[in-house]
Amino acid sequence: MSRRSASMLAAALLTTVAAPALAQTMPSGVDKTAFDTTVKPGDDFEDYANGAWRARTEIPADRSSTGIFLTVSKIAEERNAAIIADAARASAATGTDQRRIADYYTGFMDTAGIEARGLKPLKADLAAIDALKTKGQLSRMLGANIRADVDPLNATDFGTQNLFGLFVSQSFNDPTKSVPYVLQGGLGLPDRDYYLSDEPAMAEVRRGYLAYVTQIFGLAGLSDPAARAARVVALETKIAREQSSLIDSQDAHKANNPWSLGDFPMKAPGIDWNAFWPAANLGNQAQFIVWQPAAVTGLSALVGSQPIADWQDWLRFHRINEVTSVLPKAYDDAAFAFYGKELSGTPAQRPRDKRAQGAVNGALGDAMGRIYVQRYFPASSKADIQTMVKNILAAFDARVAALDWMAPATKAEARRKIETMVVGVGYPETWRSYAALDIRADDPVGNLRRAQTAETKHQLAKIGAPVDRREWWMVPQTVNAVNLPLQNALNFPAAILEAPFYDPKRDAASNYGAIGAVIGHEISHGFDNLGADFDASGRLRNWWTKEDLARFEAQGSALVKQYDAYEALPGLHVNGTLTLGENIADVAGLAAAVAAYHASLGGKPMPVIDGMTGDQRLFLSFAQTWAAKARDKVIRAGIAGDVHAPARFRAQTVRNIDDWYTAFDVKPGDALYLAPDKRVKVW
């Protein structure tokens, strides 16, 4: 899944995990061939559930990891391929979504045309960079380059030329109004620690990045590419020093900094804001929220203090770097050699047709999604998942109602949040229009840029419009799920509602252990260490008593220590503080799924299927959704910058659930055993 947002909290699941899609042929919903029965469940439950699977599974050469999300993603990928092929065969009229889909794909796949055009599609942009003479002109270009994103932490996806990120959603302080959030950006590597860390692995990445930037300048035919690259990396290192850490960026209260248009020149001098904001189409915007104010101040100062020539090289590199996938093969290969091989450890590039499908989905997601759900998501599945969501919400509410440590006022606020949660299953109620988006079969670079611009216009159009709490932030063909704390809403796209996450033909226990735990996870994000800062309306507000908050934070601290102890690679431990929100959601979500399954039995005993009780099937199904293999570089990168713990340790969540101990006869002395008073029960 995607990286979680800084405090808007697009609370998603990790996309690097899994079990084989065998549920359709197994009524129990559990793959017993994946078990390593030489391991005691109480010593290492993940290895017991998945050890044989891991031993026989190879990571594909064009992947950095493998697992359930890859298994399910392949289903969606095949369906997307069919949608695109049908669009190409349809010979649809110009201006229709089918024609846009076909032309975007055709342009991406036209490698001969891409080679012939070379850098010509960027000629005007590079000439404009060459012509920069003043800081006012530089500021205007930086403003014009700003792009809106749907996930705050990714509001400036690394590798783009956005010095600042832009995210539009309802205000922290007034849920009836949408405002632009301004975030730090400007880096070509995933996070500031890649520039600042003393670890040898990070130093190696920096050397590789410098070589890559040098290579791009050389391919572009620019003079003295090594000197230019050195200036770019030096400038980005200065940018990194000004940025806030990921942990600080997850604190919603630190992010809540309302600035007026007039505040920017006073609080962040260096940029000509009178040139910047009009170029960003925000010159008349009265109110902003600045997520990392110290970073915005620091980055603005760098614009004022660093030579224009350095900024020009930074702009040149990123202008090329963000479109390497649709530039000649030498650029595409160079980008993969660094970002794919060196940064992620992936040996082989994905086939171009698969990457083209991904590009179409990125640019025309709702157009593809509308066809996807018409073909592949039956009403029966939607109804079934809606019932499961209702059951898990009820179970979560019952757990809150039964809490003996929470004051009545706090409990009432929590239950109100559960009651008013907006849950979207499968697809949005309204679809995006692409009528104004110009897609051409002979202009893949332009297609990418115009799609970015269209997305930004769509986001900016929300400012001043009524807030839509039912707005979707994912497209239906996404294998993922999300909690949106500002909307107090959840999205469960159609593509994740497939086996082995969900199979209407199999036993309920396994569905509750797999998709039920996913549902519970996303519900619980509304009550993790970040989501609990927001009330039922999505307002950033402390609705806790002092005593309740202290107890909640104490349980969080216990979970931090639990995850700090996990060793992902020799000498490399999980960061329990960075991953706390996801770990809270895993614990609370699984507990709610167990409770909902028990309630669904209506007082009847759990059926025994294939020699396993209902609880055994539920916990095994949960663990098998976290079966995973990942390359060491990906694991190392995840520890540095991902708010999710590695999948293996997420499966060990079971050690905090009382019913797991009974189901597998886990006793003191077993490696995972926790005394009852040491089991974390956040909710």
N, C-alpha and C positions, 0 to 999 in steps of 0.2 A: 504494500500500500504506500500511499504517499507519505512524505514526512509530515509530522504534525505541525500545525501553525504555532507561531510564537505564543499568542494568547487568545487569538480568535479560535484556536484549537480545532482545526479540521481533524478531528480525532479519528484516525484511520488505522487499519490493520497492516501488518508487515506483509509485503508481497513476495517473500522469499521462502515459502514453506510448502510441505505437503505430503499427502498420501495418494496412492493410485486410485483412479476412479473406478472402483469395483463394486460400489454400493448397490448398483442396479441388480447384480447377480447374488447379493448376499443379504437376505432378509434381516440379519442381525445388524448390518451396516458397519461391521468391523472386519478388517482384513487380518485374519489370524496368521496368514503367511508372513506378515510384517513383524511378528513378535520375535524377540530374543528371549526364550524361556530360560536361558542360563542366568538371566538377571532377575533378581527379586524386585517386584513392583515397588516395595518400600525403600529400596536402595537407589533406584534410578528408574522412575516410571516412564520417562520419555524413551529410554533405551529399551526397556521391556516392551513397550508398545511398538517401537519403530526400528529396533536394532537390525533385524534381518532385512528390512526395507532399505536401510542405509547401506548395508553391506553389498547389496546387489544393484544399487542405483548409481549411475554415472551422471555427472553434470554435463549437459550438452555443451559442445565446443563453443557455441554462440551465446552461451548464457553464463552469468556470474553465479547463479544458484539454481536449484530446482526444488520442486515441491508442489503442494496442492494448488497454489495460486497459478503456477505454470500449467498444471494439468487442466484447470478450469479455463485459464486464459486461452489455451489452444482451442477449446470448444468455441469460445467467442471469436477467436481469430479466423477459424474456418467459416463461421457464419458471416463475418465481416467481408471475407474474401468473396463469398457468394453474392452478397449485396452489391459489392463494387463491380463484379463481373456482369451482373444483371443490368446495372446502370450503364455499363459500357455497351452492352448489346442492345439496349433500348433505343439508342439514337434519339434521346430526349431533346426537346427544344431548348435553345439557349435561354438561360434565365431560370431554369427549373433546378431543383435540388439534385435530381438525378444527373443532369448535365454537369453541375458543379462537382459532384462526387467523381464522375468519370474523368473530367478534365483535370482535376487535382491529381488523381492517380496517374493519368497519362503523362502529365508534366513531370512528376517525380520519377517515373520510370524511363523517361526519354533521355537515356545516358548519352546518346550520340549528339542530341541537341545541346545537352548540358556541356559536353566537351567543346563543341563548336563555339558556344557563347563565351566560355571562359569566365573572366571577371567582368565582362561587359554589363551584366545586370547591376553591378555595384559601381559602375563608372561615375554616375552622377553623385552618389553618396560619398565616394572617396574624393571626388573633386570638391565637394562642399566642405569636407574635413580639411583638405589642403588650403582652402580659402580662409580659414579661421585666422583672425588677426587680433581680436580683443577678447577680454573675459566676458564682455556682454554677448558677443557672438557665440562663444563657447557655452555660456549659460543657456542661451536660446536653444542651441542644439541639444544640450542635455535635457532640457524640458521637453523638446519635441520627441526625444527618444523614449520617454517614460512610457511604460506599458502596464496596464492593470492585469492582475492575476486573481485567481479564485482561492488561493491559499496563501495567507500572509507570510509564512516562513519561506515560501517559494515565490514571493511576489517579485523578486528579481532572481529567477533561476540562474544558477551560476553559469558563466559562459556567455552571458548577454551583456550589452553595453549600457545597462540601466544603472546609473549611479544610485538612484533611489527606487525602491519598490512602491507600488501603489495598489491598495486594496480598498474596495468600496463595500461597505455594509452598514447596518444600523449602528448608531452611536453607542458607545459604552454607557453613556449617561442619559440618552433619550432614545428608547427603542422605537419611537415613531418616525425617526429621521435617519436617512442614510448619509454617511459622510465619507470622505476619502481619508484613509489611513496612510501615512508616509512611513516607509521602512528603510533600513540600511540596505545597501547593495554594492555593486561595483567589482566583484571578484570573479576570476576565471576558475578558481578552485572551490570545492563545495562549502568551505567554512573558514573562518579566520584562523583556526588552529593549524590549518595546513601551512600557513605562512609563519606562524609564531612558535610552533612546538619545537622543542629540542630533540624530539625522538628521531632516531636514525631513519625510520621508515618515512617520516614526514619530510626529512631533509632529502631523501631519495626522490620523493614525489616532486619537490620543488625543482630539483635538477632536471627531472623529466619535463616539467612544465616549461622551464626556461628553454630547453631544447625544442619543444613543440612550438612555442611562440616564435622562436628563431626560424623554424622551418616554414611557418605560415608566411612570415615576411619574405623569406627567400622565394617561396612559390609565387608570391605576388609581384616579384621583380623589384622590390624596394631596396634601396641602397643600404649597405651596412646593417643587415638584418640582426646580427648578434647584438650590436649596440642598441638598436631599437627594442629588442626583446628585453634586454637588461633594464632599460628605462621602464617598460611596462610592468615587469615583475617588481621592480623597486617601488613604483607608484602603488601597485596593488598591496604591497607589504605595508606601506603607510596607511592605505585604506583599512587594512585588516586591524592595524593597531588602534584605529578609532572605533571599531565596531564593538558592540556589546556581545557578551557570550550567549550561547544558546540557553543556558540555564536562566540567566537574567531576562532573556527575551521571552521566556515562558510565563513570567509574572505579569498578569493582566494589570495589576495596580501600577507597576512601573511603566507599563505601556500607555496608561491613560493620561496623556498630556495634550489637552486641547490647545491649539495655536490658531490665532487668526491669521489672515493673509499678511497683516502688518507686522506680526511677530517675527516672521522669518528674517527680514533684514537685520533686526535687532538681536535676535537670539542665535542666528546662524549666518554671520557675515562672511563674505568671500564670494558667494554666488550672487549674480545680479538677478534677484528674485523677480524684479519687474519684467525681466526678459524671460525668465524660466517658466513662470506659471501661465502666462498667456500662450506660450508655445505648447504647453501641456494641456491646453483647453480648459484650464482651471483658473483663469485670471479673474473671474468674478465670484469665485468660491469664498464664502465668508469664514468657514470653520474647517479645520483639519484636526486630526488626532495624530500626533507624532509618536511612533512606537518606541523608538530608541533616540531620545532627544540629544544625548551626548554624541551619538554617532552622527546624527544629522548636522550638528554643529561642527564636529570634526571634519566631516567630508566636505562641507561647504568651505571651511578654512583651507583645505587642500586645493580646492578649485582656485582660491585666491592666491595661494602661495606657490604652487608648483608651476613650472614653465608651461606655456601653451603647447610647446613642441612635445612635451611628455604626454599631455592629454590627447594630442592629435594621434600619437602612436597608439595610445590606449584605445581610442575610438576606432582607428583603422583595424587593429587586431580584432576587436570584438565585432565590428561590422562584418568581417569575414567569418570569424569563428562561429557566429550564431547561425550561419547558413551553409556550413560545410557539407551537409547532407545533400544539398542540391547544387553544389559546385563540382567542377571536374574531379575525377577519381583521385588524383594526387592529394587534393585537400581532404576529401572524404576519408581516404586511407590514413592520412596523417592524424586526423581527429580521432579515428578509432584506435590507432596505435597508442595514443596517449590516454584518452578518456576510457576506452574499452579495455585494452590490454594492460597498460601500466597502472591506471588508477583502480580498475576493477578486477584485473586478473583474468579477463575473458579472452580465450585464445582466438576465437574466430568472429568475424563480423556477421550479424544476422543477414539472411538473404534480402536482397533489395525489395522484393515484392512485399515481404513482411513489414519492412520499415515503411514502405509506401502506404500500406494499410494503416499503420499507426499514425502516419502524418495526416491522412484523410480524416481519421477519427479526431485528431487534435484540432483540425481546422473546421470540420463540419460535423461535430459530435451529435448535435440534435437531429440533423438530417439523417445521419446513419441510424441513430437510436430509434427514431420513429418507425423506420422500416424493421429494425431488429425486433422490437416488442410485438409488432403486428405479426411477424412470422414465428417467433420463437418463445414468447412468454404467454402461456395460456392463462385465462382468467382464473382457472382452478388453482394454479400455483400462487397467484396474487392473493386469492382468498385464504388459502392455507397459511401463507406467511403472515397475513394480517391477523389471523387467529392466534398464531404463535406469538406475535408481538404483543397482542392483547393479554395473553396468558403471562408472558414474562413481565410486562408492566405491572400486572396485578400481583405477581409474586414479589416484585421489587417493592411495591407499595406495602404489601403485607409485612415484609421484613422491616421496613422503616417504621410502620405502625407499632411493631412489637419491640422496638429498641427501648431498653430500660435506662440508657444513659443520656438520652437526648431530651432536652426540655420541650414541653408542649409547643411553644412558639416556633422553635427551630423545626420541629417535626411537621408542623402545619405548613411551613414554607416548603419543605422538601416534598411533601405529598402534593402540594399545589403544582409544583414543577413537574411531577410525574403525570398528574391529571391533565395538564395542558400541553404536554409534549406532542409535537406534530410529527407524524411518522409517514414518510413516503416510501412506498413499496413498488419496485419495478421500474417506474418511469414517472416523469413530472406530469402535472395536470395541464400545463401549457408548454408549447414548443417554441424554440427560438426561430426567428425568421432570418434567412440569409439573403433576402431579396436584394440588399444593397451591396453584397459581397461579389466582387468581380474576380472570377476564376478563369484562367486561360491555360489551355493545354500546352502552350509554348513558353510559359513564364513561371517556372517553379519557384524561383527566388521571389518574384513579385507576389505569387500566391501566398507564400509563407508570411511575408511582410503585411500584405493586405488583410490576411486572417488575424494577425496580431492586432492590427489597427481596429478591425471590426470588433474584436473582443473588448478592447479598451473603450470604444465608443459605447458598446452595450453596457459595460460597467458604469461608465460616467453618467449614462442616461438615468441611472437609478437615483442619483443625487436629486433631491427635491421631490421625488415621486413617492407615493405611499409604500411603506415597507411591506414586502410580501414574505410572510413567514413560511410559505409553502414553496418558495424558490428552491430549485435543485442546484447543487454545486457539483454534481457528477452526471455523466451521461449514462444511459441504461446499459450500454455494452461494456461498462467498467467492472472489473472483478475487484470489488472493494466495497467499503461502506464508510459512513461518516456521521459524526455528531457535530452539530452546528450550535454552539452554546449561545451565540447572540440571537439565534432564532428559536432556541429551545426546540430543535428539530433534528430528525434523523433521516438519512437517505440510504435505502438498501436497493441498489441497482439490480436489474433483471439478471445480469450476467453472473453475479455471485450466487444466485439462487439455483444452483446446479449441483449434482452429485460430484464429489462426495460431501459437499456442504449440506445439500438438501436433496432428498429423494422421496417423493410421495409414496413410493412402493415399499420403503423399508420401515423398520420398527421405529416408533416414536422416540425411544431413548437415544438412539444414535442421531436423529435429527436435532434433538435438544442439546446433545453434546457438541454438535458441529455448528449448524447455523444458529441454533438457540444460544450458544455461547457467544457467537458473533453479535447477535441481537442484544444480549445482555451486556456485552462489552460496550457497545455504542450507547445504550441507555445509561450505563454506569459512567460514561465520560461526562455526563451532565452533573456528576457528583464526585469527580476525581479532584485532585488538588488544584486544578485549574477551573474546571467546570463548576465547582462548588462556589466559585466567586460570583456566579451569575444567578439572578433570581428567575422566576418563571417567565417573566416578560423579556428576558435577555439583558436586563440592566446589570451593569457591574455594581454590585451592592453586597455588603456584608450582612447576611441574614442569620448569622449564627450568634448564639450567646458565647460569652468568653469561655465558659467551661466546656461547652460542646466543641468549640473550635480547638481547644487545647487537647481534648480527647481524640478528635479526628486527626490532628497533626501528630499525635503520639503514635497512632497506628500507622500513619504514613512513614514516620521515622523507622519504625520496626521493619516495614517493607523495604525501605532504602537499605538497611543493614543486611536484610536477607539477600537482596540482589547484588549488593557490593561484594558478597562472598563468592559469587559465581565467577569462575575463570573461563573466559571464552577461548583464549589461546594462552599458551604458556606465558605466565607473567602479566597477562592482560585481563583485567577484571571488568565486569559490567559496571556502568555508572548508575547506581541506584537512584541518585537524585535526578539525573537527566531523564531516566525512564520511568519515574514514579507515576506519572499520570496514566501511562499505558498499563503499568503493573496493577494499579488500583482497579482499573477497568477490567482487567483479566480476572482478578480475584472476585470482585463484586458481580461481574457478569456471569461467571461460572456458577457462583452461589445462587444467583437468581434463576439460571437455567435449570439447576438441580431442583430447586423449589417448584418451579413451574412444571417440570416433568412429574414430580410427585403429585402435584395437584391435579394434573391431567388424568391420573389413574382413577380418580373418583372413588378412592377408598379401596379399590381392588388391588390384589398383590401384583408385584412386578412380574411379568412373564419371564421365564427362563428360555433363552433362545441360543442355540448352538453352544450350550453349556455355560452361558454367561447370564448373570442377573441383569436387571435393568440398569442399576447403578454402575455395574462393571462396564456394560456397553456404552453408557453415557460418557464415563471418564476415558475409556479407551478411544472412543470416537473423537473426543476433545483432543487427546494427545496425538492422535493420528493426523489431525488437521495441522499440527505443528511439526510433523516430520519434515526435515529439511537437510539439504547439503548446500554449503556455500563455500566459495573460495576464500582463502585466508585474507586476501586484500579487502574483500567485501566485508568480512567480519570486522577487520581492524577499522575500516572506514565507518562502519555502523557504530562501533563503540565510541568513536570520536564525535559523531554528529547525528546519530539517529535516536529519536526518543523512544524507540521500541527496543527491548532487549532481544538478543538472538532467539530464534524460534525455539531452540532446544530448552531454554530456561523458561519460556512461557508455558511449555507443557508441564513443567514442575509446579505450576500454580496449584495443582491438586493438593499439595501438602498443607494448604491453609483451609481445606474443606473437610469438616468432620466426617461426612458420609463416605469420603474416599477411604478413610482409615478402616471403617467397617467393611466396605466392599472388598478390600484386598488384604484384610487382616494385618494391617501395618502396626508394628509393635515398637516399643522403646528399644533402641539398639540399631534399628534400621536407619540407613543414612539420611533419609528424607524426613524421618520422624520429628515432629514438633510436639512438645507438650501442649495440651489443650489451651493453656493460658498464653502460649507463644504463637498460636496460629492467628494470623492477621485477619480480623473481621472488620473491615472499614465500614461496611454497610450490612 
